[in-house]
């Protein structure tokens, strides 16, 4: 997937160390800085506080490409080639915090690999809501601004499956699963051999999960706790949205007055995705790709947001996978698609609570037409 996260990298780096010989001690983490005058490197382990490790004239430094599980493709580099943010496995001497060998995965190499993988999921993948499952065939439905699209995913005994856990945000941290666990109503993304029209794929990989989409005006912002509180349009109750480093924040551009803005508040020409599956019907996944990033510090009470998350265990709280701010236009579009957009012209989306109904989550009305992706590649 796109983000190669700490758990996956940790497992790979541990394998690299153990594949050679069992070291007396090792640390897996991220380079946090250097003390050149003391010949030390600072490493933040995946678990625990940052530590300084002594470098010596015999410290071996090797760089490996992301994804490699042995040192066959490792190349010697200088310690000066290691940068803050790089992922490392540091083998230590038995008696001290002294680096015997440093195996490096460059953060820039990881970023390039992640971007290549993300593009591959977009180009060879399909995504939607599971509408039916029959033998080795899964039917997906996908709503666009121009109507519903039907997609077909064919699987076989070589297909691999991953399932999101409750409250999970990370694409790569999904658990091993099986076809039997895929249920109608799940959000599913598949990658493999895709047909020219983009409506069918013979899947090599499937990732799925139970997601919800919520929306409402912000009532409070806690930057320090990385939380916002909204008034859930589905229940009129407070909903706490937790943000993590893996949460993706996007901002819907202001539509009023933008060149090419569609009648009725739709996206302007520059925001309308081109070449969507099934005859060019645009979808929200493509639209999100074109939205600028948002910052937590920019959010303020009164703003309308839409958030996707896994279906967590805690009532009244979700962990954001994707959050879209300035989203009043999207809410109005979803209301119109679900038949709730019959209010008076200019009436605010938040005033049409009855029209939004109880179907704000996936599998109901309201925001279902948007299908804000819970799984961003």
C-alpha positions as CSV (number, residue, x, y, z in Angstrom):
1,X,0.0,0.0,0.0
2,X,1.0,3.6,0.0
3,X,2.3,4.2,3.4
4,X,5.0,1.8,4.5
5,X,4.4,2.1,8.3
6,X,6.5,1.4,11.4
7,X,5.1,-2.1,12.0
8,X,5.9,-3.4,8.5
9,X,9.3,-1.7,8.4
10,X,10.1,-2.9,11.9
11,X,9.4,-6.5,10.9
12,X,11.5,-6.2,7.8
13,X,14.4,-4.5,9.6
14,X,14.3,-7.1,12.3
15,X,14.4,-9.9,9.7
16,X,17.4,-8.2,8.1
17,X,19.3,-8.3,11.4
18,X,18.3,-11.8,12.4
19,X,19.0,-13.2,8.9
20,X,22.7,-12.6,9.3
21,X,23.3,-13.7,12.9
22,X,21.5,-13.2,16.2
23,X,22.9,-9.9,17.5
24,X,23.3,-9.4,21.3
25,X,21.0,-6.4,21.1
26,X,19.4,-4.2,18.4
27,X,17.2,-1.2,18.1
28,X,14.6,-0.6,15.4
29,X,13.5,3.0,14.9
30,X,13.8,6.3,13.2
31,X,16.9,8.6,13.1
32,X,16.1,11.6,15.2
33,X,19.4,13.5,15.0
34,X,23.1,13.5,15.3
35,X,25.8,14.8,17.7
36,X,28.8,15.0,15.4
37,X,31.1,16.4,18.1
38,X,30.4,13.3,20.2
39,X,30.3,10.9,17.3
40,X,26.7,9.9,18.2
41,X,23.5,9.2,16.4
42,X,20.1,9.7,18.0
43,X,17.5,7.0,17.3
44,X,13.9,7.0,18.4
45,X,12.8,3.4,18.8
46,X,9.4,2.3,17.8
47,X,8.7,1.7,21.5
48,X,10.4,4.0,24.1
49,X,12.3,7.2,24.3
50,X,15.0,8.4,21.9
51,X,18.6,7.2,22.7
52,X,22.1,8.3,21.6
53,X,24.3,5.6,20.2
54,X,28.0,5.8,19.9
55,X,29.6,5.6,16.5
56,X,33.1,4.2,16.1
57,X,35.6,3.7,13.2
58,X,34.4,0.1,12.9
59,X,30.7,0.9,12.7
60,X,29.3,-0.6,9.5
61,X,26.6,1.4,7.7
62,X,24.5,-0.3,5.0
63,X,21.6,0.9,2.9
64,X,18.9,-1.4,1.6
65,X,15.9,-0.7,-0.6
66,X,12.5,-0.7,1.0
67,X,10.9,-4.1,1.1
68,X,14.1,-6.1,1.1
69,X,14.3,-8.8,3.7
70,X,18.0,-9.7,3.5
71,X,21.3,-7.9,2.9
72,X,21.9,-9.2,-0.6
73,X,21.2,-5.8,-2.2
74,X,22.7,-3.8,0.6
75,X,25.3,-1.2,-0.3
76,X,27.9,0.4,2.0
77,X,27.4,4.1,2.7
78,X,28.9,6.7,4.9
79,X,27.3,7.8,8.1
80,X,27.0,11.3,6.6
81,X,24.6,9.8,4.0
82,X,22.1,8.9,6.8
83,X,19.4,11.6,7.4
84,X,16.9,12.4,10.1
85,X,13.7,10.5,9.3
86,X,15.5,7.4,7.9
87,X,14.4,4.1,9.3
88,X,17.2,2.1,10.8
89,X,18.1,-1.2,12.5
90,X,21.1,-0.7,14.7
91,X,23.0,-3.8,16.0
92,X,24.7,-2.9,19.2
93,X,27.9,-4.2,20.9
94,X,27.2,-6.5,23.9
95,X,28.5,-4.2,26.6
96,X,27.4,-0.7,25.6
97,X,25.2,1.6,23.5
98,X,27.7,1.4,20.7
99,X,26.6,0.9,17.1
100,X,28.2,-2.2,15.6
101,X,26.1,-2.1,12.4
102,X,23.4,0.3,11.1
103,X,21.1,-0.9,8.4
104,X,19.3,2.0,6.8
105,X,16.1,2.4,4.7
106,X,16.2,5.9,3.4
107,X,13.0,8.0,4.0
108,X,13.2,9.4,0.5
109,X,13.4,5.8,-0.9
110,X,10.4,4.9,1.2
111,X,8.5,7.9,0.0
112,X,9.1,7.1,-3.6
113,X,8.1,3.5,-3.1
114,X,5.0,4.5,-1.3
115,X,4.0,6.9,-4.1
116,X,4.6,4.3,-6.8
117,X,2.5,1.8,-4.8
118,X,-0.3,4.4,-4.3
119,X,-0.4,5.1,-8.0
120,X,-0.5,1.4,-8.8
121,X,-3.5,1.0,-6.5
122,X,-5.2,3.9,-8.3
123,X,-4.4,2.6,-11.8
124,X,-5.0,-1.2,-11.3
125,X,-7.5,-1.1,-8.5
126,X,-11.2,-0.7,-7.9
127,X,-13.1,0.3,-4.8
128,X,-16.6,0.3,-3.6
129,X,-19.2,-1.1,-1.2
130,X,-19.9,-4.8,-1.3
131,X,-23.3,-5.4,-2.8
132,X,-23.2,-9.1,-3.2
133,X,-20.8,-12.1,-3.0
134,X,-21.4,-15.2,-5.1
135,X,-18.7,-17.9,-5.2
136,X,-15.4,-16.3,-6.4
137,X,-17.2,-13.1,-7.5
138,X,-17.8,-10.0,-5.5
139,X,-20.1,-7.2,-6.8
140,X,-19.3,-3.7,-5.7
141,X,-21.5,-0.6,-5.9
142,X,-19.9,2.8,-6.2
143,X,-21.7,6.1,-6.2
144,X,-20.5,9.0,-8.3
145,X,-21.9,12.4,-8.8
146,X,-23.6,11.0,-11.9
147,X,-25.2,7.9,-10.4
148,X,-24.3,4.4,-9.3
149,X,-21.7,2.2,-10.9
150,X,-21.5,-1.6,-10.6
151,X,-18.0,-3.2,-10.3
152,X,-17.0,-6.8,-10.4
153,X,-14.1,-8.3,-8.5
154,X,-13.0,-11.9,-9.3
155,X,-10.9,-13.8,-6.8
156,X,-9.1,-17.1,-6.7
157,X,-7.0,-19.2,-4.4
158,X,-4.0,-16.9,-4.9
159,X,-5.8,-13.8,-3.8
160,X,-4.7,-12.3,-0.5
161,X,-7.0,-10.6,2.0
162,X,-6.5,-7.9,4.6
163,X,-9.2,-6.6,7.0
164,X,-9.1,-3.3,9.0
165,X,-9.4,-3.7,12.7
166,X,-11.7,-1.4,14.7
167,X,-10.3,2.1,15.3
168,X,-7.4,1.3,12.8
169,X,-6.3,4.2,10.6
170,X,-3.3,2.6,8.8
171,X,-3.8,1.0,5.4
172,X,-0.8,-1.2,5.9
173,X,-1.8,-2.4,9.4
174,X,-4.8,-4.4,8.3
175,X,-4.9,-8.0,9.6
176,X,-4.7,-11.2,7.5
177,X,-8.2,-12.3,6.6
178,X,-10.2,-14.5,4.2
179,X,-13.0,-14.3,1.6
180,X,-15.4,-15.7,4.1
181,X,-15.1,-12.6,6.3
182,X,-16.1,-10.2,3.5
183,X,-19.7,-9.1,4.1
184,X,-22.3,-7.1,2.2
185,X,-21.9,-3.5,3.3
186,X,-18.2,-3.6,3.8
187,X,-16.0,-1.1,1.9
188,X,-13.5,-3.0,-0.3
189,X,-10.6,-2.2,-2.4
190,X,-9.0,-4.7,-4.8
191,X,-5.9,-4.6,-7.0
192,X,-5.0,-6.8,-10.0
193,X,-5.7,-7.2,-13.7
194,X,-8.3,-4.5,-14.5
195,X,-10.4,-4.4,-17.6
196,X,-10.1,-1.5,-20.0
197,X,-13.4,0.0,-19.0
198,X,-12.3,-0.1,-15.3
199,X,-15.4,-2.1,-14.2
200,X,-13.8,-5.5,-13.6
201,X,-10.7,-6.7,-11.9
202,X,-9.1,-10.1,-11.3
203,X,-7.8,-9.4,-7.9
204,X,-4.4,-10.4,-6.5
205,X,-5.0,-8.3,-3.3
206,X,-8.1,-7.4,-1.4
207,X,-8.4,-5.0,1.5
208,X,-11.7,-4.4,3.2
209,X,-13.4,-3.2,6.4
210,X,-16.5,-1.9,8.0
211,X,-16.4,1.9,7.8
212,X,-18.7,4.8,8.7
213,X,-19.0,8.3,7.3
214,X,-20.1,11.1,9.7
215,X,-20.6,14.8,9.2
216,X,-21.5,17.8,11.2
217,X,-20.5,21.3,12.2
218,X,-17.5,21.7,14.5
219,X,-18.4,22.8,18.0
220,X,-14.9,22.6,19.6
221,X,-11.2,22.2,18.5
222,X,-8.5,20.8,20.9
223,X,-5.2,21.2,19.0
224,X,-3.1,19.8,21.9
225,X,-5.2,16.6,22.2
226,X,-5.5,16.4,18.4
227,X,-9.3,16.2,18.7
228,X,-12.3,18.0,17.4
229,X,-15.9,17.8,18.5
230,X,-18.8,18.0,16.0
231,X,-22.6,17.9,16.3
232,X,-23.3,14.6,14.4
233,X,-26.0,15.4,11.8
234,X,-27.3,11.9,12.1
235,X,-28.0,11.9,15.8
236,X,-27.7,15.6,16.8
237,X,-25.3,14.3,19.5
238,X,-21.7,15.4,20.2
239,X,-19.1,13.3,18.3
240,X,-15.4,13.4,19.2
241,X,-13.1,12.9,16.2
242,X,-9.5,11.9,17.1
243,X,-6.7,12.7,14.7
244,X,-3.5,10.7,14.4
245,X,-0.3,11.3,12.3
246,X,-1.9,8.8,9.7
247,X,-5.2,10.7,9.4
248,X,-5.5,12.5,6.1
249,X,-6.9,16.0,6.3
250,X,-8.3,17.6,3.1
251,X,-9.9,20.9,2.5
252,X,-12.8,21.5,0.0
253,X,-12.1,24.7,-1.9
254,X,-14.6,27.5,-1.7
255,X,-16.9,27.0,-4.6
256,X,-18.7,30.3,-4.8
257,X,-17.3,32.5,-7.4
258,X,-14.8,29.9,-8.7
259,X,-14.4,29.8,-12.5
260,X,-16.5,27.1,-14.0
261,X,-18.5,26.4,-10.9
262,X,-21.4,24.1,-11.6
263,X,-25.0,25.2,-11.1
264,X,-26.4,24.3,-7.7
265,X,-23.0,24.4,-5.9
266,X,-21.3,21.5,-7.6
267,X,-17.5,21.4,-8.1
268,X,-16.0,23.7,-10.6
269,X,-14.4,22.4,-13.8
270,X,-11.0,22.2,-12.3
271,X,-12.2,19.9,-9.5
272,X,-14.3,17.6,-11.7
273,X,-12.3,14.3,-12.1
274,X,-11.8,13.1,-15.6
275,X,-12.0,9.6,-17.0
276,X,-13.7,7.8,-14.1
277,X,-14.7,4.2,-14.4
278,X,-17.9,3.5,-16.3
279,X,-18.0,6.2,-18.9
280,X,-16.2,9.0,-17.1
281,X,-18.5,9.4,-14.1
282,X,-16.4,11.2,-11.4
283,X,-16.2,9.9,-7.9
284,X,-15.2,11.3,-4.5
285,X,-11.9,9.3,-4.4
286,X,-10.7,11.1,-7.5
287,X,-12.0,14.4,-6.2
288,X,-10.1,14.0,-2.9
289,X,-6.9,13.5,-4.8
290,X,-7.3,17.0,-6.2
291,X,-8.1,18.7,-2.9
292,X,-5.4,20.6,-1.0
293,X,-4.3,19.3,2.4
294,X,-5.8,20.9,5.5
295,X,-4.3,21.5,8.9
296,X,-5.8,20.9,12.3
297,X,-4.9,24.5,13.3
298,X,-7.0,25.8,10.5
299,X,-10.2,24.2,11.7
300,X,-12.6,26.3,13.7
301,X,-16.1,26.0,15.3
302,X,-18.9,26.4,12.7
303,X,-17.0,24.7,9.9
304,X,-18.7,21.6,8.4
305,X,-16.6,18.5,8.2
306,X,-17.1,15.0,6.8
307,X,-15.0,12.1,8.3
308,X,-14.5,8.5,7.5
309,X,-13.4,6.0,10.1
310,X,-13.5,2.3,11.0
311,X,-16.4,1.3,13.2
312,X,-14.8,1.7,16.6
313,X,-15.8,0.2,19.9
314,X,-16.2,3.6,21.7
315,X,-19.6,5.2,21.4
316,X,-19.5,8.9,20.5
317,X,-15.9,8.8,19.3
318,X,-14.2,7.9,16.0
319,X,-10.6,8.0,14.8
320,X,-10.3,9.8,11.5
321,X,-9.0,8.1,8.4
322,X,-10.0,10.9,6.0
323,X,-11.4,14.2,7.2
324,X,-12.7,16.8,4.7
325,X,-13.2,20.4,6.0
326,X,-15.2,23.2,4.4
327,X,-17.5,20.3,3.3
328,X,-20.9,22.0,3.2
329,X,-21.2,21.6,-0.6
330,X,-20.5,17.9,-0.3
331,X,-23.1,17.5,2.4
332,X,-25.7,19.3,0.2
333,X,-24.8,17.0,-2.8
334,X,-25.2,13.9,-0.6
335,X,-28.5,15.2,0.7
336,X,-29.8,15.8,-2.8
337,X,-28.7,12.3,-4.0
338,X,-30.4,10.6,-1.1
339,X,-33.6,12.6,-1.7
340,X,-33.0,14.9,1.2
341,X,-32.2,17.9,-0.9
342,X,-35.7,19.1,-1.4
343,X,-35.4,22.0,1.1
344,X,-35.8,25.6,0.1
345,X,-33.1,27.1,-2.0
346,X,-30.2,28.4,0.1
347,X,-31.3,26.4,3.1
348,X,-28.3,25.2,5.1
349,X,-27.5,21.5,5.0
350,X,-27.4,21.4,8.8
351,X,-31.0,22.6,9.0
352,X,-32.3,19.6,7.1
353,X,-31.6,17.1,9.9
354,X,-34.7,15.1,9.2
355,X,-33.7,14.7,5.6
356,X,-30.2,13.4,6.6
357,X,-32.0,10.8,8.8
358,X,-30.2,8.0,10.5
359,X,-28.4,6.9,7.4
360,X,-25.3,8.9,7.7
361,X,-23.1,5.8,7.9
362,X,-22.2,3.5,5.1
363,X,-25.1,1.4,4.1
364,X,-27.8,4.0,4.6
365,X,-28.9,7.2,2.9
366,X,-27.5,10.6,3.5
367,X,-23.7,10.6,3.0
368,X,-23.8,7.1,1.4
369,X,-23.8,8.8,-2.0
370,X,-20.3,10.2,-1.3
371,X,-18.7,7.1,0.1
372,X,-15.8,9.0,1.6
373,X,-13.1,6.4,1.3
374,X,-12.0,4.7,4.5
375,X,-9.1,3.2,2.6
376,X,-6.9,5.7,0.9
377,X,-4.1,4.0,-1.0
